[in-house]
Amino acid sequence: MLLATLYVLMWGSAFNAARIVALEWPPLWALAIRFAGVVPLLWLIWRWRRVPFAQGSDRWRLAVMGGFGMGGYLACAWVASAHVPSGLVALLAACSPLFVALGEAWRGQRLAPLGWLGLGLGWIGVATLGLLRSADGLEAAEAWGIGLTLCGAFLQAVGVLAYAPARARMDPWSANLGQTVVASVVLIALAGLIGGPLPRTASPMLIGGMLYASLVVGVAGYALFFLVIRRFGASNAAALQLMAPPVAALLGWSFMEERLAWGDLLGGAITLAGLLLMFRAR
């Protein structure tokens, strides 16, 4: 129980840390620095474990996951965090399995009736959230943040679908290293093109947020993720991640004075219920 609680708390709070950083620094530069700073540590872990790296076509699958599923996804999520509450970003980012399910269905993979029900319910929840937000008067910055987060969820799904056939053949830590290296290159390029000026000052709060996002989430979080998979199984680990949006919303409300509209809560509850049905169908 303690392990599951720590896992949920860590992944949920990652969105709060992203918002803390994104409100002070240009998000793309912050994310590029975060990834580049973690690469040496992940390389040392990989060397210590003495595990093989990706071979053949698996390298391209790893690169797609790093570029789209990690770099592109988090670039969208961190930029969105400067415009909308962290709980809302966490909720919309959790929609990635909906895109994955659509991709699997498009490729001819059979989806159980319960899975189709969950998929439909999930998208109804997203539509409910968007429509109720629009009815209350959606500002341009909010619309931009919501659209970016959904785009990030789509990019993550692209990476997951490309990487899925190679998952069983690769060591998790070597995969994490490869994805992080590719994501670093992508993010440095994006930051140089559209990220604005390099940050020159940093408050103690920002430094804490960067360290948390880099070390606690980027390294310890993945180690805990692998441990949870071994202890509870992959499907249960994925289901536990559905608790990340409520945790992010609660932390944002408690410590960051964030507020979610009632439509966000209603749409979010419907979406999470749909995702839970999808996971049960697997």
PyMOL commands that set and color helices and strands:
alter all, ss='L'
color gray80, all
select helices_A, chain A and resi 2-22+27-49+57-81+86-93+96-106+113-135+140-169+172-194+204-232+234-255+262-281
alter helices_A, ss='H'
color red, helices_A
deselect
rebuild
show_as cartoon
